[in-house]
Amino acid sequence: MIRSLLLSIALVSAAVPAFAMNSATSDYADVLKRHLSPGPDGILLFDYAAVHEGDDHAVIEAFIEDQAARAPSEMDEAEALAYWANLYNAVTLDVVLDNYPLNSIRQFGLFNTGPWDKELVTVEGEALSLNNIEHGIMRAEYPSPYIHYMVNCASIGCPNLMDRLWEAETLEVDQKAAAAAYINSDRGLTLSNGTISISKIYKWYAADFGSKDDLRTHLATYATGERLDALTGGDRFRGSHYSWDLNRK
C-alpha cells in the first residue's frame, strides 16, 4: 500500500506543469486578466496606477517568491521557457511598480540605462538580472526567435504582455499568436511608399531571426493584408522603430 502510494505521488509530481497552479499562480493570473486591457493598434495596456494604489502589487511579489522557489533545471524545454517568461514578466512588473509613477522603464540607473543588469531575483541559489534571464538563460539555452514575443519589457514597442500565464501545454500556439499580433501591428511593421520599417527588435536580435530573407519569411508567415502583400511583393526593408513609453493604461 505504502509503495503504491509513493509511486502515485511520484507520478503526480512528475506531471506538475511549469507554473504549478496554486493560490500564488492563480492569483497572479487573475491580476493579469483584470489589469490588462486593449489599447490602440492591438496593444494590451497594464493598469499600473490601479495596482500601485491597491493590494495587487503584493500578489505579484508573492508569485515571484513562489516561482523563485522552484527548480527550472528539472523542467523540460517547454516548461522551462514558460517558467522563465512568466518570471521575467512578473519581475518587470514588480520593478516598474516599485518605482511608479514613471513614463518609461528606462528611467532607472545612470543615463537612463534601465533595470536590466540589476540582480532582482534568486533562483536555485543564483542571483539573476533580467538580462541574465533573457540572454543568459532563455536565448542561450533554448534559442528561438519566438522568445522575443514572450518577454515583455513594459514598453509600447514590445510585443504584448499576455493576459494569462505562459504554459508548456499551449506554448507553441501562444507563441504563434503573439508573433501574429505583433507583426500585424504598427509596432511590428509599418509600410510607406514601397518600403517596410521594422521593429528595432528585429535589428537588435537579428542573429535570432537569421538572414534578411529568413526574417522576411518569418514575418510573411504571420502577416496578413497589406503587410503580407508588401513582404511577398518585394518591398524593401528601410528603417526601424521602437517606443520605450510605458505600456500603461
C-alpha positions as CSV (number, residue, x, y, z in Angstrom):
1,M,0.0,0.0,0.0
2,I,2.7,2.5,1.0
3,R,4.8,1.6,-2.1
4,S,1.8,2.1,-4.3
5,L,1.0,5.5,-2.6
6,L,4.6,6.7,-3.1
7,L,4.6,5.7,-6.7
8,S,1.3,7.6,-7.2
9,I,2.8,10.7,-5.6
10,A,5.8,10.4,-7.8
11,L,3.7,10.2,-10.9
12,V,1.6,13.1,-9.9
13,S,4.7,15.2,-9.1
14,A,6.2,14.5,-12.5
15,A,3.1,15.8,-14.2
16,V,3.0,19.1,-12.4
17,P,3.2,21.9,-15.0
18,A,5.9,24.6,-15.0
19,F,3.7,27.1,-13.3
20,A,2.3,24.5,-10.8
21,M,-1.1,26.2,-10.4
22,N,-1.6,27.1,-6.8
23,S,-3.0,30.2,-5.0
24,A,0.1,32.3,-5.8
25,T,-0.1,31.5,-9.6
26,S,-3.9,31.7,-9.9
27,D,-4.0,35.0,-8.0
28,Y,-1.3,36.4,-10.3
29,A,-3.1,35.1,-13.4
30,D,-6.2,36.9,-12.1
31,V,-4.2,40.2,-11.8
32,L,-3.1,39.9,-15.4
33,K,-6.6,39.2,-16.5
34,R,-8.1,42.1,-14.5
35,H,-5.5,44.8,-15.2
36,L,-4.6,44.3,-18.9
37,S,-7.0,45.9,-21.4
38,P,-6.9,46.5,-25.2
39,G,-5.4,49.8,-26.4
40,P,-4.8,51.2,-29.9
41,D,-3.0,49.1,-32.5
42,G,-3.8,45.8,-30.7
43,I,-1.6,46.6,-27.7
44,L,-2.5,45.3,-24.2
45,L,-2.1,48.0,-21.6
46,F,-1.4,47.4,-17.9
47,D,-3.1,49.5,-15.2
48,Y,0.0,50.2,-13.2
49,A,-1.8,53.0,-11.3
50,A,-4.6,50.7,-10.0
51,V,-2.1,48.0,-9.0
52,H,0.2,50.5,-7.3
53,E,-2.7,52.0,-5.3
54,G,-4.3,48.7,-4.4
55,D,-3.3,45.3,-3.0
56,D,-2.3,43.6,-6.2
57,H,1.4,44.5,-6.1
58,A,1.7,42.1,-3.2
59,V,0.1,39.4,-5.3
60,I,2.8,39.9,-8.0
61,E,5.5,39.7,-5.3
62,A,4.0,36.5,-3.9
63,F,4.1,35.0,-7.4
64,I,7.7,35.9,-7.8
65,E,8.6,34.4,-4.5
66,D,6.7,31.2,-5.4
67,Q,8.4,30.9,-8.7
68,A,11.8,31.6,-7.3
69,A,11.4,28.6,-5.0
70,R,11.1,26.2,-8.0
71,A,13.8,24.2,-9.8
72,P,13.7,25.1,-13.6
73,S,16.8,22.9,-14.1
74,E,14.5,19.9,-13.6
75,M,11.9,21.1,-16.2
76,D,11.8,20.1,-19.8
77,E,12.3,22.8,-22.5
78,A,8.7,23.9,-22.9
79,E,8.1,24.0,-19.1
80,A,11.4,25.9,-18.6
81,L,10.6,28.5,-21.3
82,A,7.1,29.1,-19.9
83,Y,8.6,29.4,-16.4
84,W,11.3,31.9,-17.3
85,A,9.0,34.0,-19.4
86,N,6.5,34.2,-16.6
87,L,9.2,35.1,-14.1
88,Y,10.8,37.7,-16.4
89,N,7.4,39.4,-16.9
90,A,6.4,39.4,-13.3
91,V,9.8,40.8,-12.2
92,T,9.5,43.5,-14.8
93,L,6.1,44.5,-13.5
94,D,7.4,44.4,-9.9
95,V,10.4,46.7,-10.7
96,V,8.1,49.2,-12.5
97,L,5.6,49.2,-9.7
98,D,8.4,49.7,-7.1
99,N,9.3,52.9,-8.9
100,Y,5.9,54.1,-10.1
101,P,4.9,56.6,-11.4
102,L,7.2,56.9,-14.3
103,N,7.0,57.3,-18.1
104,S,9.4,54.6,-19.2
105,I,11.2,51.6,-17.8
106,R,14.4,53.3,-19.0
107,Q,14.1,55.8,-16.2
108,F,16.4,53.7,-14.0
109,G,20.1,53.9,-13.3
110,L,22.6,56.4,-14.6
111,F,22.0,57.7,-18.1
112,N,18.6,56.0,-18.2
113,T,20.1,52.6,-18.7
114,G,17.1,50.7,-17.2
115,P,17.0,47.9,-14.7
116,W,18.1,45.1,-16.9
117,D,21.6,44.5,-15.3
118,K,20.4,44.7,-11.7
119,E,20.1,41.4,-9.8
120,L,16.5,41.2,-8.9
121,V,15.6,37.6,-8.2
122,T,17.4,34.4,-6.9
123,V,16.6,31.0,-8.4
124,E,18.4,27.8,-7.4
125,G,20.9,29.8,-5.4
126,E,21.8,32.1,-8.3
127,A,21.1,35.9,-8.2
128,L,19.7,36.9,-11.6
129,S,19.1,40.1,-13.5
130,L,16.5,40.4,-16.3
131,N,19.4,40.3,-18.8
132,N,20.6,37.0,-17.2
133,I,17.1,35.5,-17.6
134,E,16.5,36.6,-21.2
135,H,20.0,36.4,-22.7
136,G,22.0,34.1,-20.4
137,I,19.3,31.5,-20.0
138,M,16.4,31.8,-22.5
139,R,18.3,32.8,-25.6
140,A,21.4,30.8,-24.7
141,E,19.8,27.6,-23.6
142,Y,16.6,27.5,-25.7
143,P,17.5,29.6,-28.8
144,S,14.4,30.6,-30.7
145,P,13.1,33.8,-32.3
146,Y,9.8,33.3,-30.5
147,I,11.4,34.2,-27.2
148,H,11.1,37.8,-28.3
149,Y,7.3,37.5,-28.4
150,M,7.3,36.0,-24.9
151,V,9.2,38.5,-22.7
152,N,7.7,42.0,-22.2
153,C,9.8,45.0,-21.2
154,A,6.9,47.2,-20.1
155,S,7.1,49.3,-23.2
156,I,4.7,50.2,-26.0
157,G,7.2,49.0,-28.6
158,C,7.4,45.5,-27.1
159,P,5.2,42.5,-28.0
160,N,2.2,42.3,-25.7
161,L,2.3,41.2,-22.1
162,M,-0.2,38.2,-22.2
163,D,-3.3,38.4,-20.1
164,R,-2.6,34.9,-18.8
165,L,0.4,32.8,-17.9
166,W,2.6,31.0,-20.4
167,E,2.0,27.3,-20.1
168,A,4.0,24.4,-21.6
169,E,0.9,22.7,-23.0
170,T,-0.1,25.7,-25.1
171,L,3.4,27.2,-25.7
172,E,3.7,26.8,-29.5
173,V,0.1,28.0,-30.1
174,D,0.6,31.1,-27.9
175,Q,4.0,31.9,-29.4
176,K,2.5,31.9,-32.9
177,A,-0.5,34.0,-31.7
178,A,1.9,36.5,-30.1
179,A,4.0,36.7,-33.2
180,A,1.0,37.3,-35.4
181,A,-0.4,40.0,-33.1
182,Y,2.9,41.9,-33.1
183,I,3.7,41.5,-36.8
184,N,0.2,42.7,-37.8
185,S,0.5,45.9,-35.7
186,D,2.4,49.1,-36.4
187,R,4.7,48.2,-33.5
188,G,6.0,45.3,-35.6
189,L,5.9,46.7,-39.2
190,T,4.9,49.9,-40.8
191,L,4.6,50.5,-44.6
192,S,5.4,53.6,-46.6
193,N,6.0,54.2,-50.3
194,G,7.1,50.7,-51.1
195,T,9.3,50.3,-48.0
196,I,9.0,48.4,-44.8
197,S,10.1,49.8,-41.4
198,I,10.6,47.0,-38.9
199,S,10.6,47.0,-35.1
200,K,14.1,47.5,-33.7
201,I,13.7,44.1,-32.0
202,Y,14.4,42.5,-35.4
203,K,17.6,44.6,-35.7
204,W,18.8,44.2,-32.1
205,Y,18.4,40.4,-32.3
206,A,18.9,39.9,-36.0
207,A,21.0,36.8,-35.3
208,D,18.0,35.1,-33.8
209,F,15.9,35.7,-37.0
210,G,18.6,34.6,-39.5
211,S,19.3,36.4,-42.8
212,K,17.2,39.1,-44.2
213,D,15.5,36.5,-46.4
214,D,14.9,34.4,-43.3
215,L,13.4,37.4,-41.5
216,R,11.2,38.2,-44.4
217,T,9.9,34.6,-44.5
218,H,9.3,34.7,-40.7
219,L,7.3,37.9,-41.0
220,A,5.3,36.7,-44.0
221,T,4.3,33.6,-42.2
222,Y,2.2,35.6,-39.8
223,A,1.5,38.8,-41.8
224,T,-1.9,39.5,-43.3
225,G,-3.4,42.0,-45.7
226,E,-1.2,44.8,-47.0
227,R,1.7,43.7,-44.8
228,L,1.8,40.3,-46.4
229,D,1.5,41.9,-49.8
230,A,4.5,44.1,-49.1
231,L,6.6,41.3,-47.8
232,T,5.8,38.9,-50.6
233,G,5.8,41.7,-53.2
234,G,9.5,42.6,-52.6
235,D,9.1,45.9,-50.8
236,R,12.5,46.9,-49.3
237,F,13.3,46.9,-45.6
238,R,14.1,50.5,-44.7
239,G,14.4,51.9,-41.3
240,S,13.3,50.7,-37.9
241,H,11.3,52.0,-34.9
242,Y,10.6,51.3,-31.3
243,S,8.8,53.2,-28.4
244,W,10.1,53.0,-24.9
245,D,6.9,54.7,-23.5
246,L,5.4,52.7,-20.6
247,N,2.7,50.3,-21.6
248,R,0.3,51.8,-19.1
249,K,-3.5,52.1,-19.3
